[in-house]
Amino acid sequence: MNDNILTPQEISEIFINTPLEGDYNFLQDDLVKLANAYIKAAAPKIAKDERILCVDVARSLNTLVADKMAEIRGGV
């Protein structure tokens, strides 16, 4: 399994299409390292937010199931 969520091409396109304050010239390898570092740092919060939303959906249908999901997921 590949640990990179975005391809180097996607990362380059995002960088090129993002309006920045200055003119920057990064090597593609550095862009990939930065992108993967940001993704790795954000992943736990994204996963937690998604779990909370899943429990909320389950709670709207069945509170017992939602309570069990929250219990298993560490009190989301």
PDB file of N, CA, C and O in Angstrom:
ATOM      1  N   MET A   1       0.841  -1.189   0.000  1.00  0.00           N
ATOM      2  CA  MET A   1       0.000   0.000   0.000  1.00  0.00           C
ATOM      3  C   MET A   1       0.881   1.244   0.000  1.00  0.00           C
ATOM      4  O   MET A   1       1.883   1.308   0.712  1.00  0.00           O
ATOM      5  N   ASN A   2       0.505   2.207  -0.786  1.00  0.00           N
ATOM      6  CA  ASN A   2       1.241   3.460  -0.896  1.00  0.00           C
ATOM      7  C   ASN A   2       0.796   4.406   0.203  1.00  0.00           C
ATOM      8  O   ASN A   2      -0.401   4.646   0.369  1.00  0.00           O
ATOM      9  N   ASP A   3       1.756   4.952   0.966  1.00  0.00           N
ATOM     10  CA  ASP A   3       1.433   5.872   2.058  1.00  0.00           C
ATOM     11  C   ASP A   3       1.064   7.263   1.563  1.00  0.00           C
ATOM     12  O   ASP A   3       0.516   8.059   2.325  1.00  0.00           O
ATOM     13  N   ASN A   4       1.351   7.571   0.309  1.00  0.00           N
ATOM     14  CA  ASN A   4       1.057   8.895  -0.234  1.00  0.00           C
ATOM     15  C   ASN A   4      -0.386   8.940  -0.723  1.00  0.00           C
ATOM     16  O   ASN A   4      -0.807   8.113  -1.532  1.00  0.00           O
ATOM     17  N   ILE A   5      -1.126   9.904  -0.227  1.00  0.00           N
ATOM     18  CA  ILE A   5      -2.524  10.054  -0.609  1.00  0.00           C
ATOM     19  C   ILE A   5      -2.634  10.750  -1.960  1.00  0.00           C
ATOM     20  O   ILE A   5      -3.495  10.414  -2.773  1.00  0.00           O
ATOM     21  N   LEU A   6      -1.762  11.715  -2.192  1.00  0.00           N
ATOM     22  CA  LEU A   6      -1.742  12.447  -3.452  1.00  0.00           C
ATOM     23  C   LEU A   6      -0.519  12.033  -4.265  1.00  0.00           C
ATOM     24  O   LEU A   6       0.536  11.723  -3.713  1.00  0.00           O
ATOM     25  N   THR A   7      -0.680  12.035  -5.576  1.00  0.00           N
ATOM     26  CA  THR A   7       0.460  11.738  -6.443  1.00  0.00           C
ATOM     27  C   THR A   7       1.335  12.981  -6.560  1.00  0.00           C
ATOM     28  O   THR A   7       0.861  14.092  -6.321  1.00  0.00           O
ATOM     29  N   PRO A   8       2.600  12.810  -6.922  1.00  0.00           N
ATOM     30  CA  PRO A   8       3.444  13.984  -7.143  1.00  0.00           C
ATOM     31  C   PRO A   8       2.843  14.945  -8.175  1.00  0.00           C
ATOM     32  O   PRO A   8       2.971  16.161  -8.029  1.00  0.00           O
ATOM     33  N   GLN A   9       2.203  14.425  -9.196  1.00  0.00           N
ATOM     34  CA  GLN A   9       1.564  15.266 -10.213  1.00  0.00           C
ATOM     35  C   GLN A   9       0.436  16.088  -9.600  1.00  0.00           C
ATOM     36  O   GLN A   9       0.328  17.286  -9.865  1.00  0.00           O
ATOM     37  N   GLU A  10      -0.403  15.459  -8.784  1.00  0.00           N
ATOM     38  CA  GLU A  10      -1.499  16.190  -8.130  1.00  0.00           C
ATOM     39  C   GLU A  10      -0.944  17.281  -7.207  1.00  0.00           C
ATOM     40  O   GLU A  10      -1.466  18.395  -7.166  1.00  0.00           O
ATOM     41  N   ILE A  11       0.105  16.952  -6.480  1.00  0.00           N
ATOM     42  CA  ILE A  11       0.722  17.923  -5.574  1.00  0.00           C
ATOM     43  C   ILE A  11       1.257  19.113  -6.360  1.00  0.00           C
ATOM     44  O   ILE A  11       1.069  20.263  -5.962  1.00  0.00           O
ATOM     45  N   SER A  12       1.922  18.837  -7.474  1.00  0.00           N
ATOM     46  CA  SER A  12       2.454  19.923  -8.311  1.00  0.00           C
ATOM     47  C   SER A  12       1.336  20.807  -8.848  1.00  0.00           C
ATOM     48  O   SER A  12       1.460  22.031  -8.862  1.00  0.00           O
ATOM     49  N   GLU A  13       0.244  20.188  -9.291  1.00  0.00           N
ATOM     50  CA  GLU A  13      -0.883  20.958  -9.823  1.00  0.00           C
ATOM     51  C   GLU A  13      -1.510  21.837  -8.738  1.00  0.00           C
ATOM     52  O   GLU A  13      -1.852  22.992  -8.993  1.00  0.00           O
ATOM     53  N   ILE A  14      -1.659  21.291  -7.535  1.00  0.00           N
ATOM     54  CA  ILE A  14      -2.208  22.081  -6.428  1.00  0.00           C
ATOM     55  C   ILE A  14      -1.309  23.272  -6.148  1.00  0.00           C
ATOM     56  O   ILE A  14      -1.792  24.391  -5.977  1.00  0.00           O
ATOM     57  N   PHE A  15      -0.009  23.038  -6.100  1.00  0.00           N
ATOM     58  CA  PHE A  15       0.946  24.114  -5.825  1.00  0.00           C
ATOM     59  C   PHE A  15       0.873  25.195  -6.889  1.00  0.00           C
ATOM     60  O   PHE A  15       0.846  26.384  -6.572  1.00  0.00           O
ATOM     61  N   ILE A  16       0.843  24.786  -8.141  1.00  0.00           N
ATOM     62  CA  ILE A  16       0.808  25.739  -9.258  1.00  0.00           C
ATOM     63  C   ILE A  16      -0.485  26.552  -9.228  1.00  0.00           C
ATOM     64  O   ILE A  16      -0.476  27.738  -9.557  1.00  0.00           O
ATOM     65  N   ASN A  17      -1.586  25.930  -8.839  1.00  0.00           N
ATOM     66  CA  ASN A  17      -2.898  26.593  -8.869  1.00  0.00           C
ATOM     67  C   ASN A  17      -3.267  27.311  -7.575  1.00  0.00           C
ATOM     68  O   ASN A  17      -4.357  27.873  -7.469  1.00  0.00           O
ATOM     69  N   THR A  18      -2.378  27.299  -6.601  1.00  0.00           N
ATOM     70  CA  THR A  18      -2.645  27.974  -5.327  1.00  0.00           C
ATOM     71  C   THR A  18      -2.013  29.360  -5.338  1.00  0.00           C
ATOM     72  O   THR A  18      -0.799  29.485  -5.500  1.00  0.00           O
ATOM     73  N   PRO A  19      -2.830  30.409  -5.167  1.00  0.00           N
ATOM     74  CA  PRO A  19      -2.261  31.761  -5.156  1.00  0.00           C
ATOM     75  C   PRO A  19      -1.473  32.007  -3.863  1.00  0.00           C
ATOM     76  O   PRO A  19      -2.048  32.018  -2.774  1.00  0.00           O
ATOM     77  N   LEU A  20      -0.184  32.199  -3.988  1.00  0.00           N
ATOM     78  CA  LEU A  20       0.695  32.454  -2.856  1.00  0.00           C
ATOM     79  C   LEU A  20       1.139  33.907  -2.866  1.00  0.00           C
ATOM     80  O   LEU A  20       1.077  34.569  -3.902  1.00  0.00           O
ATOM     81  N   GLU A  21       1.584  34.405  -1.728  1.00  0.00           N
ATOM     82  CA  GLU A  21       1.989  35.796  -1.596  1.00  0.00           C
ATOM     83  C   GLU A  21       3.290  36.103  -2.344  1.00  0.00           C
ATOM     84  O   GLU A  21       3.476  37.208  -2.853  1.00  0.00           O
ATOM     85  N   GLY A  22       4.174  35.124  -2.404  1.00  0.00           N
ATOM     86  CA  GLY A  22       5.455  35.354  -3.064  1.00  0.00           C
ATOM     87  C   GLY A  22       5.682  34.375  -4.193  1.00  0.00           C
ATOM     88  O   GLY A  22       4.857  33.498  -4.453  1.00  0.00           O
ATOM     89  N   ASP A  23       6.797  34.533  -4.852  1.00  0.00           N
ATOM     90  CA  ASP A  23       7.180  33.589  -5.901  1.00  0.00           C
ATOM     91  C   ASP A  23       8.091  32.536  -5.274  1.00  0.00           C
ATOM     92  O   ASP A  23       9.155  32.858  -4.744  1.00  0.00           O
ATOM     93  N   TYR A  24       7.670  31.296  -5.339  1.00  0.00           N
ATOM     94  CA  TYR A  24       8.430  30.215  -4.736  1.00  0.00           C
ATOM     95  C   TYR A  24       8.793  29.195  -5.791  1.00  0.00           C
ATOM     96  O   TYR A  24       8.051  28.967  -6.746  1.00  0.00           O
ATOM     97  N   ASN A  25       9.939  28.593  -5.602  1.00  0.00           N
ATOM     98  CA  ASN A  25      10.406  27.575  -6.530  1.00  0.00           C
ATOM     99  C   ASN A  25      10.895  26.389  -5.703  1.00  0.00           C
ATOM    100  O   ASN A  25      12.057  26.338  -5.298  1.00  0.00           O
ATOM    101  N   PHE A  26      10.001  25.443  -5.459  1.00  0.00           N
ATOM    102  CA  PHE A  26      10.339  24.257  -4.688  1.00  0.00           C
ATOM    103  C   PHE A  26      10.625  23.092  -5.628  1.00  0.00           C
ATOM    104  O   PHE A  26      10.045  22.998  -6.710  1.00  0.00           O
ATOM    105  N   LEU A  27      11.499  22.229  -5.218  1.00  0.00           N
ATOM    106  CA  LEU A  27      11.684  20.978  -5.932  1.00  0.00           C
ATOM    107  C   LEU A  27      10.439  20.124  -5.727  1.00  0.00           C
ATOM    108  O   LEU A  27       9.800  20.193  -4.677  1.00  0.00           O
ATOM    109  N   GLN A  28      10.094  19.314  -6.736  1.00  0.00           N
ATOM    110  CA  GLN A  28       8.902  18.480  -6.615  1.00  0.00           C
ATOM    111  C   GLN A  28       9.012  17.547  -5.409  1.00  0.00           C
ATOM    112  O   GLN A  28       8.015  17.319  -4.725  1.00  0.00           O
ATOM    113  N   ASP A  29      10.198  17.003  -5.132  1.00  0.00           N
ATOM    114  CA  ASP A  29      10.380  16.125  -3.972  1.00  0.00           C
ATOM    115  C   ASP A  29      10.052  16.854  -2.669  1.00  0.00           C
ATOM    116  O   ASP A  29       9.456  16.274  -1.762  1.00  0.00           O
ATOM    117  N   ASP A  30      10.447  18.137  -2.580  1.00  0.00           N
ATOM    118  CA  ASP A  30      10.130  18.919  -1.383  1.00  0.00           C
ATOM    119  C   ASP A  30       8.630  19.172  -1.264  1.00  0.00           C
ATOM    120  O   ASP A  30       8.075  19.126  -0.166  1.00  0.00           O
ATOM    121  N   LEU A  31       7.980  19.437  -2.385  1.00  0.00           N
ATOM    122  CA  LEU A  31       6.529  19.623  -2.360  1.00  0.00           C
ATOM    123  C   LEU A  31       5.824  18.359  -1.884  1.00  0.00           C
ATOM    124  O   LEU A  31       4.882  18.425  -1.094  1.00  0.00           O
ATOM    125  N   VAL A  32       6.284  17.213  -2.366  1.00  0.00           N
ATOM    126  CA  VAL A  32       5.698  15.934  -1.968  1.00  0.00           C
ATOM    127  C   VAL A  32       5.898  15.721  -0.465  1.00  0.00           C
ATOM    128  O   VAL A  32       4.972  15.303   0.231  1.00  0.00           O
ATOM    129  N   LYS A  33       7.094  16.004   0.030  1.00  0.00           N
ATOM    130  CA  LYS A  33       7.355  15.853   1.469  1.00  0.00           C
ATOM    131  C   LYS A  33       6.456  16.774   2.292  1.00  0.00           C
ATOM    132  O   LYS A  33       5.890  16.353   3.301  1.00  0.00           O
ATOM    133  N   LEU A  34       6.325  18.026   1.863  1.00  0.00           N
ATOM    134  CA  LEU A  34       5.460  18.965   2.573  1.00  0.00           C
ATOM    135  C   LEU A  34       3.998  18.515   2.549  1.00  0.00           C
ATOM    136  O   LEU A  34       3.323  18.523   3.579  1.00  0.00           O
ATOM    137  N   ALA A  35       3.520  18.129   1.383  1.00  0.00           N
ATOM    138  CA  ALA A  35       2.120  17.708   1.252  1.00  0.00           C
ATOM    139  C   ALA A  35       1.843  16.501   2.144  1.00  0.00           C
ATOM    140  O   ALA A  35       0.830  16.465   2.842  1.00  0.00           O
ATOM    141  N   ASN A  36       2.725  15.527   2.124  1.00  0.00           N
ATOM    142  CA  ASN A  36       2.515  14.336   2.939  1.00  0.00           C
ATOM    143  C   ASN A  36       2.611  14.649   4.431  1.00  0.00           C
ATOM    144  O   ASN A  36       1.912  14.030   5.233  1.00  0.00           O
ATOM    145  N   ALA A  37       3.457  15.591   4.810  1.00  0.00           N
ATOM    146  CA  ALA A  37       3.550  15.998   6.211  1.00  0.00           C
ATOM    147  C   ALA A  37       2.249  16.671   6.658  1.00  0.00           C
ATOM    148  O   ALA A  37       1.761  16.404   7.755  1.00  0.00           O
ATOM    149  N   TYR A  38       1.689  17.541   5.815  1.00  0.00           N
ATOM    150  CA  TYR A  38       0.418  18.192   6.146  1.00  0.00           C
ATOM    151  C   TYR A  38      -0.703  17.160   6.266  1.00  0.00           C
ATOM    152  O   TYR A  38      -1.503  17.208   7.200  1.00  0.00           O
ATOM    153  N   ILE A  39      -0.752  16.239   5.327  1.00  0.00           N
ATOM    154  CA  ILE A  39      -1.789  15.202   5.344  1.00  0.00           C
ATOM    155  C   ILE A  39      -1.662  14.352   6.606  1.00  0.00           C
ATOM    156  O   ILE A  39      -2.657  14.066   7.271  1.00  0.00           O
ATOM    157  N   LYS A  40      -0.445  13.956   6.928  1.00  0.00           N
ATOM    158  CA  LYS A  40      -0.214  13.130   8.115  1.00  0.00           C
ATOM    159  C   LYS A  40      -0.634  13.871   9.385  1.00  0.00           C
ATOM    160  O   LYS A  40      -1.209  13.272  10.294  1.00  0.00           O
ATOM    161  N   ALA A  41      -0.349  15.160   9.446  1.00  0.00           N
ATOM    162  CA  ALA A  41      -0.715  15.949  10.618  1.00  0.00           C
ATOM    163  C   ALA A  41      -2.231  16.134  10.726  1.00  0.00           C
ATOM    164  O   ALA A  41      -2.773  16.150  11.831  1.00  0.00           O
ATOM    165  N   ALA A  42      -2.913  16.274   9.597  1.00  0.00           N
ATOM    166  CA  ALA A  42      -4.353  16.526   9.600  1.00  0.00           C
ATOM    167  C   ALA A  42      -5.185  15.248   9.721  1.00  0.00           C
ATOM    168  O   ALA A  42      -6.339  15.311  10.144  1.00  0.00           O
ATOM    169  N   ALA A  43      -4.635  14.112   9.364  1.00  0.00           N
ATOM    170  CA  ALA A  43      -5.395  12.863   9.300  1.00  0.00           C
ATOM    171  C   ALA A  43      -6.110  12.502  10.604  1.00  0.00           C
ATOM    172  O   ALA A  43      -7.278  12.119  10.543  1.00  0.00           O
ATOM    173  N   PRO A  44      -5.478  12.600  11.779  1.00  0.00           N
ATOM    174  CA  PRO A  44      -6.207  12.238  13.001  1.00  0.00           C
ATOM    175  C   PRO A  44      -7.443  13.105  13.252  1.00  0.00           C
ATOM    176  O   PRO A  44      -8.477  12.595  13.684  1.00  0.00           O
ATOM    177  N   LYS A  45      -7.346  14.401  12.986  1.00  0.00           N
ATOM    178  CA  LYS A  45      -8.507  15.282  13.190  1.00  0.00           C
ATOM    179  C   LYS A  45      -9.603  14.967  12.173  1.00  0.00           C
ATOM    180  O   LYS A  45     -10.785  14.946  12.519  1.00  0.00           O
ATOM    181  N   ILE A  46      -9.219  14.726  10.941  1.00  0.00           N
ATOM    182  CA  ILE A  46     -10.206  14.384   9.909  1.00  0.00           C
ATOM    183  C   ILE A  46     -10.919  13.090  10.285  1.00  0.00           C
ATOM    184  O   ILE A  46     -12.142  13.005  10.179  1.00  0.00           O
ATOM    185  N   ALA A  47     -10.165  12.084  10.725  1.00  0.00           N
ATOM    186  CA  ALA A  47     -10.750  10.801  11.112  1.00  0.00           C
ATOM    187  C   ALA A  47     -11.692  10.968  12.303  1.00  0.00           C
ATOM    188  O   ALA A  47     -12.774  10.381  12.327  1.00  0.00           O
ATOM    189  N   LYS A  48     -11.280  11.770  13.297  1.00  0.00           N
ATOM    190  CA  LYS A  48     -12.129  11.995  14.467  1.00  0.00           C
ATOM    191  C   LYS A  48     -13.424  12.685  14.070  1.00  0.00           C
ATOM    192  O   LYS A  48     -14.501  12.281  14.506  1.00  0.00           O
ATOM    193  N   ASP A  49     -13.329  13.721  13.248  1.00  0.00           N
ATOM    194  CA  ASP A  49     -14.522  14.437  12.796  1.00  0.00           C
ATOM    195  C   ASP A  49     -15.461  13.505  12.038  1.00  0.00           C
ATOM    196  O   ASP A  49     -16.679  13.584  12.198  1.00  0.00           O
ATOM    197  N   GLU A  50     -14.903  12.629  11.218  1.00  0.00           N
ATOM    198  CA  GLU A  50     -15.729  11.692  10.458  1.00  0.00           C
ATOM    199  C   GLU A  50     -16.419  10.694  11.390  1.00  0.00           C
ATOM    200  O   GLU A  50     -17.587  10.359  11.188  1.00  0.00           O
ATOM    201  N   ARG A  51     -15.697  10.219  12.414  1.00  0.00           N
ATOM    202  CA  ARG A  51     -16.307   9.303  13.373  1.00  0.00           C
ATOM    203  C   ARG A  51     -17.462   9.974  14.110  1.00  0.00           C
ATOM    204  O   ARG A  51     -18.507   9.363  14.332  1.00  0.00           O
ATOM    205  N   ILE A  52     -17.264  11.237  14.487  1.00  0.00           N
ATOM    206  CA  ILE A  52     -18.332  11.982  15.176  1.00  0.00           C
ATOM    207  C   ILE A  52     -19.567  12.073  14.283  1.00  0.00           C
ATOM    208  O   ILE A  52     -20.688  11.868  14.747  1.00  0.00           O
ATOM    209  N   LEU A  53     -19.362  12.378  13.007  1.00  0.00           N
ATOM    210  CA  LEU A  53     -20.493  12.462  12.076  1.00  0.00           C
ATOM    211  C   LEU A  53     -21.186  11.111  11.917  1.00  0.00           C
ATOM    212  O   LEU A  53     -22.413  11.049  11.841  1.00  0.00           O
ATOM    213  N   CYS A  54     -20.410  10.032  11.865  1.00  0.00           N
ATOM    214  CA  CYS A  54     -20.996   8.691  11.742  1.00  0.00           C
ATOM    215  C   CYS A  54     -21.851   8.359  12.959  1.00  0.00           C
ATOM    216  O   CYS A  54     -22.950   7.822  12.825  1.00  0.00           O
ATOM    217  N   VAL A  55     -21.343   8.680  14.140  1.00  0.00           N
ATOM    218  CA  VAL A  55     -22.110   8.431  15.362  1.00  0.00           C
ATOM    219  C   VAL A  55     -23.381   9.280  15.362  1.00  0.00           C
ATOM    220  O   VAL A  55     -24.436   8.805  15.783  1.00  0.00           O
ATOM    221  N   ASP A  56     -23.298  10.507  14.906  1.00  0.00           N
ATOM    222  CA  ASP A  56     -24.487  11.366  14.836  1.00  0.00           C
ATOM    223  C   ASP A  56     -25.542  10.783  13.902  1.00  0.00           C
ATOM    224  O   ASP A  56     -26.732  10.809  14.214  1.00  0.00           O
ATOM    225  N   VAL A  57     -25.112  10.262  12.765  1.00  0.00           N
ATOM    226  CA  VAL A  57     -26.055   9.638  11.829  1.00  0.00           C
ATOM    227  C   VAL A  57     -26.673   8.407  12.477  1.00  0.00           C
ATOM    228  O   VAL A  57     -27.888   8.216  12.428  1.00  0.00           O
ATOM    229  N   ALA A  58     -25.829   7.568  13.087  1.00  0.00           N
ATOM    230  CA  ALA A  58     -26.345   6.376  13.753  1.00  0.00           C
ATOM    231  C   ALA A  58     -27.313   6.754  14.867  1.00  0.00           C
ATOM    232  O   ALA A  58     -28.336   6.095  15.053  1.00  0.00           O
ATOM    233  N   ARG A  59     -26.991   7.823  15.616  1.00  0.00           N
ATOM    234  CA  ARG A  59     -27.846   8.251  16.723  1.00  0.00           C
ATOM    235  C   ARG A  59     -29.224   8.674  16.212  1.00  0.00           C
ATOM    236  O   ARG A  59     -30.229   8.476  16.895  1.00  0.00           O
ATOM    237  N   SER A  60     -29.271   9.255  15.013  1.00  0.00           N
ATOM    238  CA  SER A  60     -30.563   9.674  14.465  1.00  0.00           C
ATOM    239  C   SER A  60     -31.439   8.468  14.109  1.00  0.00           C
ATOM    240  O   SER A  60     -32.657   8.592  13.986  1.00  0.00           O
ATOM    241  N   LEU A  61     -30.810   7.309  13.946  1.00  0.00           N
ATOM    242  CA  LEU A  61     -31.547   6.101  13.584  1.00  0.00           C
ATOM    243  C   LEU A  61     -31.744   5.152  14.764  1.00  0.00           C
ATOM    244  O   LEU A  61     -32.795   4.527  14.911  1.00  0.00           O
ATOM    245  N   ASN A  62     -30.689   5.055  15.618  1.00  0.00           N
ATOM    246  CA  ASN A  62     -30.741   4.087  16.709  1.00  0.00           C
ATOM    247  C   ASN A  62     -29.751   4.513  17.788  1.00  0.00           C
ATOM    248  O   ASN A  62     -28.539   4.407  17.604  1.00  0.00           O
ATOM    249  N   THR A  63     -30.266   4.988  18.899  1.00  0.00           N
ATOM    250  CA  THR A  63     -29.377   5.506  19.947  1.00  0.00           C
ATOM    251  C   THR A  63     -28.525   4.421  20.582  1.00  0.00           C
ATOM    252  O   THR A  63     -27.392   4.691  20.980  1.00  0.00           O
ATOM    253  N   LEU A  64     -29.038   3.201  20.688  1.00  0.00           N
ATOM    254  CA  LEU A  64     -28.244   2.117  21.278  1.00  0.00           C
ATOM    255  C   LEU A  64     -27.024   1.801  20.420  1.00  0.00           C
ATOM    256  O   LEU A  64     -25.925   1.605  20.940  1.00  0.00           O
ATOM    257  N   VAL A  65     -27.221   1.753  19.121  1.00  0.00           N
ATOM    258  CA  VAL A  65     -26.104   1.499  18.209  1.00  0.00           C
ATOM    259  C   VAL A  65     -25.105   2.642  18.289  1.00  0.00           C
ATOM    260  O   VAL A  65     -23.898   2.407  18.338  1.00  0.00           O
ATOM    261  N   ALA A  66     -25.589   3.865  18.302  1.00  0.00           N
ATOM    262  CA  ALA A  66     -24.701   5.029  18.371  1.00  0.00           C
ATOM    263  C   ALA A  66     -23.897   5.023  19.667  1.00  0.00           C
ATOM    264  O   ALA A  66     -22.702   5.317  19.653  1.00  0.00           O
ATOM    265  N   ASP A  67     -24.533   4.695  20.779  1.00  0.00           N
ATOM    266  CA  ASP A  67     -23.825   4.635  22.054  1.00  0.00           C
ATOM    267  C   ASP A  67     -22.730   3.580  22.023  1.00  0.00           C
ATOM    268  O   ASP A  67     -21.634   3.809  22.535  1.00  0.00           O
ATOM    269  N   LYS A  68     -23.013   2.437  21.431  1.00  0.00           N
ATOM    270  CA  LYS A  68     -22.022   1.359  21.339  1.00  0.00           C
ATOM    271  C   LYS A  68     -20.862   1.791  20.421  1.00  0.00           C
ATOM    272  O   LYS A  68     -19.697   1.535  20.722  1.00  0.00           O
ATOM    273  N   MET A  69     -21.196   2.442  19.307  1.00  0.00           N
ATOM    274  CA  MET A  69     -20.138   2.937  18.409  1.00  0.00           C
ATOM    275  C   MET A  69     -19.238   3.928  19.134  1.00  0.00           C
ATOM    276  O   MET A  69     -18.015   3.860  19.011  1.00  0.00           O
ATOM    277  N   ALA A  70     -19.828   4.840  19.882  1.00  0.00           N
ATOM    278  CA  ALA A  70     -19.052   5.829  20.608  1.00  0.00           C
ATOM    279  C   ALA A  70     -18.177   5.156  21.665  1.00  0.00           C
ATOM    280  O   ALA A  70     -17.032   5.554  21.880  1.00  0.00           O
ATOM    281  N   GLU A  71     -18.726   4.137  22.319  1.00  0.00           N
ATOM    282  CA  GLU A  71     -17.965   3.398  23.316  1.00  0.00           C
ATOM    283  C   GLU A  71     -16.763   2.703  22.683  1.00  0.00           C
ATOM    284  O   GLU A  71     -15.656   2.769  23.218  1.00  0.00           O
ATOM    285  N   ILE A  72     -16.969   2.053  21.574  1.00  0.00           N
ATOM    286  CA  ILE A  72     -15.893   1.326  20.896  1.00  0.00           C
ATOM    287  C   ILE A  72     -14.836   2.302  20.360  1.00  0.00           C
ATOM    288  O   ILE A  72     -13.642   2.004  20.390  1.00  0.00           O
ATOM    289  N   ARG A  73     -15.267   3.440  19.883  1.00  0.00           N
ATOM    290  CA  ARG A  73     -14.368   4.421  19.287  1.00  0.00           C
ATOM    291  C   ARG A  73     -13.750   5.363  20.318  1.00  0.00           C
ATOM    292  O   ARG A  73     -13.144   6.369  19.949  1.00  0.00           O
ATOM    293  N   GLY A  74     -13.895   5.055  21.580  1.00  0.00           N
ATOM    294  CA  GLY A  74     -13.249   5.870  22.602  1.00  0.00           C
ATOM    295  C   GLY A  74     -14.021   7.111  23.000  1.00  0.00           C
ATOM    296  O   GLY A  74     -13.432   8.165  23.242  1.00  0.00           O
ATOM    297  N   GLY A  75     -15.318   6.991  23.069  1.00  0.00           N
ATOM    298  CA  GLY A  75     -16.141   8.112  23.532  1.00  0.00           C
ATOM    299  C   GLY A  75     -16.174   9.280  22.590  1.00  0.00           C
ATOM    300  O   GLY A  75     -16.111  10.433  23.017  1.00  0.00           O
ATOM    301  N   VAL A  76     -16.272   8.998  21.322  1.00  0.00           N
ATOM    302  CA  VAL A  76     -16.315  10.039  20.294  1.00  0.00           C
ATOM    303  C   VAL A  76     -17.391  11.033  20.600  1.00  0.00           C
ATOM    304  O   VAL A  76     -17.583  11.987  19.847  1.00  0.00           O
TER     305      VAL A  76
END
